Amino acid sequence: MTTRTASKPAGRIAFIGAGPGDPELLTRRAYTALTDADQVVYDRGVPESLLAAVRADAKEDAQFSPAEGAPGDVAKVLLSAARSGLAAVHLVAGDPFGHESVVKEVQAVARTAVHFEVIPGIGQAEGVAAYAGVPLPGVRIAADVDDVATLDFDALAGAAQKGSFAVAVDAGDLAAVRDGLLAAGVEPGVPVGVTGDGTGETQYTTTSTVDSFVAAALGFTGRVVLTVGAEVAERDTLSWWENRPLYGWKVLVPRTKEQAGAMSARLRAYGAIPCEVPTIAVEPPRTPAQMERAVKGLVDGRYAWVVFTSVNAVRAVWEKFAEHGLDARHFGGVKIACIGEATAEAVRAFGIQPELIPAGEQSSEGLLAEFSPHDEILDPVGRVLLPRADIATETLAAGLIERGWEVDDVTAYRTVRAAPPPAEIRDAIKSGGFDAVLFTSSSTVRNLVGIAGKPHARTVVAVIGPKTAETAIEFGLRVDTQPKNASVPDLVEALAEYALELREKLAAMPAKQRRGSKVQGPTALRFR
C-alpha cells in the first residue's frame, strides 16, 4: 500500500487597486479578496481610513504591514506567504498597473508557479478629478506618477490644447511639474486645479493657473492631483463632493456605540465628519423578576398590546425571549405599537409588523394621540406592557391609563452615564471644535453636559424632538434646528437643510459683512 503525504494547501497572490482613497470605491472583487486575505502589504499611498475599513472586516488573524524595499523584495514577501499556503495581497493606491514598481512585482511573481491575479482599481488621477468636478473629455490623459521624470510633458501640452488632463504626483513635485509644463509650451494662464486628500473627508481643491498653482497649493502634503485645462472651469457647476451640505463639518454624535452607526453613516453621506461619543451605557435591570413576569405574561396572553419606545427596549425583550427559547411566534395575538420608525424597524427585524406607528409626531404625545381608548367589548384583554428604560418619563404610562388601559410599566434596561471622553474631545466640545451636535434624547443632553461640559455657543445644536429641545434650553443651549418627525434620518436631514440655509444666507451677504459675521464653521469659512 502506498502512503501519500498531504501537500500544503496552495496559496495565492492578489495585486489589488485601492482606488483613489474613498473606501466605498473598492470593487466588490477587491473587497472579497481583502477580507479573505491572510497577509496584506500596503503602499504608503493607501489612506488610513481605507485601511481601517478593510481591517474592520478582515480575518481576525490577518496580518497587515507596509510594503518596504524594492519590487523584488515585496515580491519575495508575497511569494513566501503564498508558498506557505496563505492568501497574500499587495494593496496599492489607484490601479496596480498604474505603478511601474508593481508591474515589476507582477512580472517577478509570473515567473513562478504561484497563482496570482490583478484586481484593477480606479486610478487616483481619474477618480479624484471626478470627485473634484473636473471632466476629462476628448484626449484623456489620467496618470498616477511615482517619478515626475517619467512624465511626457509634450503629450501633456498637447492634451491641454485639446481638452484637459489629470496627473497624481507628490506635493513636493509640483514645482517640477510647473516647470515641465511651461517648458513644453503650455500657456501660463491655462486653468489648473490642485486637489489634496482626494475623495477623503477633508478633500480640498484650489484653482489657479499654470504659472501660479505652486503658490496656490502651499500647505498641501502627500499625494495631490493636478487637473489642467479648460474643463477645470466646470467645477463651478460639477463640483459635488466638496459641495455636499455638511462637507467638512465636524459633528458630535452623543450616542451609544451600538446606536451611533446609522446616524454617522447618514452624516458622512452629507459630507460631515462624525465623532461618536457615548454618553450612556445600557445595562440589564438590577433584578430580572419584572421582565421574567412580563415575558410569561406575553406567552400566556395577559397583554393586548406591547408598546415599544426605543430600539433598546425591543432588544431587551428579544434577548429575554432568546433566554427562554422563544421566538416571534409567541407574540401571536399581541398587538405592537412603536413610538417611531427606528423602533419599528427593530421590531420588523424579528419578523413582526407593528400595528401602530404614529403618522404625525413620533413621540409619547404623538403615540397617545392615535392610541384607541380601551373598550371592554372590543378589547376583552385590557392590559398593556410598556418595557422601558429605568429613567423613562411617566407621560406615556399616564396617558394610557387615562384611556382606560391597565399598564405594566416594566424596567427592561437601565441607562447609566458613560465614562468621560478623552481630554481632547472634552476640550473640543467646550472650545467650539465641533461645528454641530445632534441630540436624540433628553438624557443625551444631560449626560453629555455631565461628562464633557456644555457645547460652545458657536456649535449648531440639532435636537430630535420637543422634549429634547426643552432639556437643551434648560441647560442653556440654543436650539438651532429640529425635524418635524422625531427620527434619526429626519434629524440628520434637518441639520443638512439648516446648513444649506446658512450657506445661502452667507452667500447673499456683502463680503465685508460676511467677514464680520458671527457664524462659524466650514460653511462660513468658504465665503471668507
N, C-alpha and C positions, 0 to 999 in steps of 0.2 A: 504494500500500500504506500502510495506517495503522499508525503505530507507537504503541503504548500504553506509558505509563510505569507501572512497577510501583508500587503503593501500599504504604505502610508496613503491616506486619502489625498487626492490630487488637489493642490492649491491653485489659486488663480490670481491674476493681477488686473486691476482696472485703473485706467487713467481717466479721471473724471474732471470735467469742466464745471466749476462752481458758478459760472455766470458772472455778471458784473458786481454782485455783492448781496443783493436782496435775497434772503433765504427762500422766499417763495418763488424765485425764478429757477431753482433747481428743477431739472426734469424729473419725471416720475422714475425713469430708469436709474438716474443718478441717485435719487433718494433711496431706492431699494438696494442698490449696490452698497451705499454707505451704511445703511442700517444692518446689512448682512456682514459687513467687514469685521475682520479680527484685528487688523492693523491699518491705521490711517496715517500717512505722512502728508503734510500740507505745506504749501508755499506761504511766504510772508505776506503775499498779496491777498490771501483769503481773509476777509474781515472776521473779527472775533464774534460778532453777532451771528454770522452764519455757522461758525464752528460750534458755538453754544447750542444752536438749534439742532445740529447734527448729533452732538454729544448727548443731548436730551433723549434722543430716540435710538441711539446706538446700542449695541450689545453691552451688557453690564461689564464685561471684562475686556472690551475693545481698547486697544492701545492707540493713543494719539501722540504724535511727535512732529516737530517741524522738519522739513526736508533740508538736509545740510550736505554741503560738498558739491562736487562736480556731478554731471549727469551720470557718469559711470558709478559713482558712489551711491547715489539714490537708487539706481537700478539694482545694485548688489543687495541693498536693504530689502527691496521688494522681492527679489528672487529668493533670498534666504527665507523670507516668510512663506512664500508660495511653496517652496520645496519642503517646508515643514508641514504642509497641508493646510495652511491658513489662506484666508481671503485678504489680499493686500490691496490698498488703494493709494494712489497718489492724487491728492486733491489740489487742483490748480485754479487760480483766478481766470475768469474768462473761459476760453476754449483751449483744450490741451494742445492742439496743433498750431495755436497762435504763439507758442513759445518754442524757440529753436532748441532750448535745453531739453524740453520734454520730448520733442521729436527724437532727439538723440537717445533718450532713455528708452523710448518705444523701440527704436532700432536695436538697442542692446538686448532687450528682452526678446525681440523677434528672432534673434539668432539662437535662442534656446528652445527647448521643447515645452516650456511653461505656457499654459493657455493665458491669453490676455485679451482685453477689449479696450476700446477707446470710446468713452461716452461724451459726446460733444456738449458744450455749453454756449450760451450766448456770449459773444465777445464783449470785453469790457467797453471798448470804444463805441461799438454799435449800440449796446444796451444802455449805456449812460447817456448817449446822445438822445435816445428815445425818451428817457426819464427827464432829460433837460428840456425837451420840447423842440429839438432841432432835427428836422427830417434830412435824410441823405439820399435824395433822388438823383437820377441821371448817373453820372460817373461816381460809383460808390467806392470809396476807399475808407475802410474802418480797420485800423491796425492797432494791435496791442504790442508795444515795443519795449523790449528789455534793454536794448542798446541803441541810443539815438544815432550812432554812426551807421547803422544799417538802414536808416530811412532814405528813401529815394525822393529827395526834395524836388527834383524836376517833375516827377509824377504827381506830387502833391500840388505843385504850382499849376499843373495842367488841370487837376481836379478842381482847384479853387476858381479857375476861369470858367468852368462849365457847370459847377454846382457847389457842393460842399463836401468836406471830408472830416473824419474824426480820427484822432490818434490818442492812445493811452500811454502816458510816459510818467516818469518820476518828476515830482515838482522841481527837484533840483536841476532838471534838464531843460526847463522852459526857455532859458536864455539861449541855449544851443539851438533849440527848435526855431526860435525867432530869427536868429542869425541865418540859419539854413534857409528859411522861407524867403527872407529878404534877398539873400544872395541868389536864390533861384528865380527872382523876378516877381515875386508876389507883391502886389501894391500895398504900401504901408497902411492904407485906410480900409483894407478888407476886414469885415467884421469877424471877431473871434469871441468864442465863449470858453471859459475855463471852469470846469466843474470838479469840486472836491467831494470826497465821501460819496461818490456816485451810487445811487439807489439806496443810500443809507438814511438813517434817521435825521442826520444833520447835513444832507446834501445841500451844497450851495453853489450857485453859478454866478460868475461875474462876467459881464460883456464889455468888450472894448474893441481894439483894432490890433492888426499885426504888429504895429510899431509900439504899442503901449500895453499889451496884455501881460508882460512880465511884471511890470509895476502894479497892475491891477490885481494880480494874483499873489501879492506879497502876503505871507502868512499861511499859504496853502502848504500842506506837507503830504508825504506819501504819494500814492498814485493819483494822478489827475487826468481828466480827459479834455483835450482841446477839440473844439468844433470850429471849423474855419470855412467861411464862405457866405454867400448871400442869404442862405437859409437860416443863419443864426438869428436874423431879424424875426423869424417865425415864432420865436419864443414868446413874443407878446401875446399870441393867441393860442399856441400849442403847449406852453409850459403847464404841466398838470401836477407833477409830483410835489413841487415846491409851492404850488398854489392851492393845495388842499386846505380846508377851513382852519384846521388846528395845527398846520405844519410848524414844527419846531416848538410847540407849546409843551412845557414840562407840566404834567398833570398828576396831582396827588390822588391816589386811589386808596382810601382807607377802608379796605375790605379784608375779610379773612382770605387766606391763601387759596382755599378751595373755591371761593366765590369771585375772586378778582379776575380770573382768566377771561371770561366772556366780555367783561367791561373793557379790559385792557386791549383785547383784540379789536373791539369796535373803535376805541380811541386811536389805535395805530392805523386803522383804515382811513381815518381822517387826518393822519399825519402827526398825531401827538406822540409824545414820549412819556408813557405812563410809568409811575413809580408806585409800586404796591407796598402799602404799609398796613399790616394787620393791626386793627385796634381792639378786636375782641377775639377770644378763642372759645370754641364751642365744646362743652363737656357734658357728659351724661348727668341726669339728675342725681342728687345725693342719695336718694332712696328710690329704688325701682318699683316700689309697690303700686304707685298710681298708674304707671304705664302698663304694668302687668295686668291690672284690673281692666284698663281701657282696651287692651288687645283681646282679653277674654270677652269683654262686652261686645266688641265688634263681631267676633265669631258667633256669639250667642244671639245676635240680633237685637241687642239692647239699644242701638242707636239708629235714628232715622237719617242723620246727617253727620258727616265729618267735615269740619271747617279748617282748612289749612291756610295759615297766614304767612308762611315762609318756606323756602326750599329746605331749610334745616329741619323744620317740623316734619316735612314729608320724609326726609332721610331718616329721622329718628324713629318714626313709626315703622318704616320698612326694615330697618335694622332689627327692631324688636320682633317683627314678623319672621325674619330670617332665623332669629334665635330659636323660634318655636317650630321651624319647618313649615311655615305658612307662606302663601303667595297671594297674587291678586284675586284668585278665585274666592277667597274668604271674605272679599268685600262685597259679595253678591247681596243685593237688596239695600245696600247703604249708599245714599247719595253723597256726592262730594262737592263742596264749594271751595273755591280758591280766591284769595284776595287779589291776585293779579296774574298776568300772563306767565311770568317767570315761574311762579309756583305751579301753575297749571302744566307747564312743560315738564316739570319734575314729576308730576303725577302721571302724565302721559308716558313718560319713560318706563313706567312699570305696567304699561298696557291698559290703563284705565282712562276713560274720557270724563272729565269733570262735568257735572250737570249745571254748575253756576259759576260764572266769572263775570264780575261787574263790567257792563258795557261802557259805563262812564268812568267816574273817578275810581281808580284802583287803590282803595284804602278801606279802613274799617267802616267809615261812613258810607262809602260807595257800595260796599257789600251789603250793609244793612238796608240801604235804600231799595235793594232788589230782592231781599230775603223775605219770603212769604211768612205772614203770621201763622202760628200753629192753629190748625183746625182739627178738632177732636175726631170729626168724621173722616176727613181725608187723610189725616195723619194719626193712625192708631198708636204709633210709637212717637212719643213726644220729646225725645231726648237728643241732644246734640253733643258730640265730642269735639272739644276745642283743644288740641295739643299745641302748646306754645312754649315760648321761652319763659324763664322764671321772672324776667323783668317786663313782660308784656303789660300794656295798659289795660284798664278794665272796660274801655269803650265798647268793644265788640261783645263781650260776655253780657254786659248790662243791656245792650240793645237787643240781644236775642231773648233775654229774659222778659223784657218789655213786650216782646212779640209773642209771649206765651210759651216759649220753649224752656225746658229744663236743660241746664248746661253743666256738663262735666268739664271744668276748666283745669286741664292737666298739664303739669310741667313735663314737657317732653325732652327739654335740654336746658342747660344753664349757659349763660354767656358771662365770661369773665374777662376782665381787662387784660389785654395783651401786654407783653413787656415793651418798654420804650424802644423806639427805633434807634439806630446808631446816631452818634452826636452830629455827624454832618447832615443827616436828614432833619434832625430837630432844628439845627441852625438854619437850614434852607427854608423850613416851614415858617420860622419866626422872622426871617430877614427878607422874605419875598422871592426866594429862589424858585418857587413854583408859580407858574402862570395861572393855574386853576386848581381847584379841589372839588371833588364830587362826593356829596354826602347822600347815602342811601337810607339812612335811618337816624332817628334822634340819638340812638346810642353811639353811632359812629361820630357824631358831633361831640358828645360828652367825652367819649373815650379818647378821641384824638387830642382834644384840648388837654385832657388829663395826663396823657403820656408824652406829649410832644410840644404842647403850647398852642396858642391861638395863631392861625394863619395871618400873615401880614395883610395890611389893608389893600395893597395893590393886587393881591391874589383874587381872581374871579371865583366866586362861590356859586356852585350849582347844587340845588337840592332836589330830591326826588318827589317830595310832596309837601302839603301844608304843615303837617305835624313836624316834619324835619325842619321846615323853614322857621317855625315858631321857636324851636330849640336853638337854631343857629342865631336868631335875633336875640334870644335870651343871653347868649354867650357873647354878645357884642359884635357879631359878624354881619356884614352887609350881604344880603341875598341878591345875586345878580340875575339868575335865571332859574326857572322851574318849569318842567314839562306839564302839559295838560293831563297826560296819563302817567301814573306812577309806575314806571318800569325802567329797567336799566337801558334798553335801547333808546327809549324816549328821552332819558336823561342825557345820554351822550349826544343825541340829535339836538337837544335844546342848547347844549354848550356849543356845538358846531354852528348852529344858527346865530347864536349870540356873537360868536367870533366873526361871522360874515357881516353882521350888522355893524360891529365895531370897525371892521375894515372899511366898509362903505362910508361911515361917518368920518373916519380919519382921512380917507381919500378926498372927501368933499371939503375938508378944511384947507385954508391957505397954508402954505409951507411954514410961514412964521408961527402961525397958531399951532400947527402940529408939533413944532419943536417945544412949545410951551405947554403942551397937553400933559395932564397927569396920568393919562392912560399908559399902562405898562405892557410889557410882554412882546413877543415876536411880531404880532400884528402891528403894533405901534412902531416898532423899530424899522419895519420895512419901508415906512414912509418918512423916516428922519434922515 
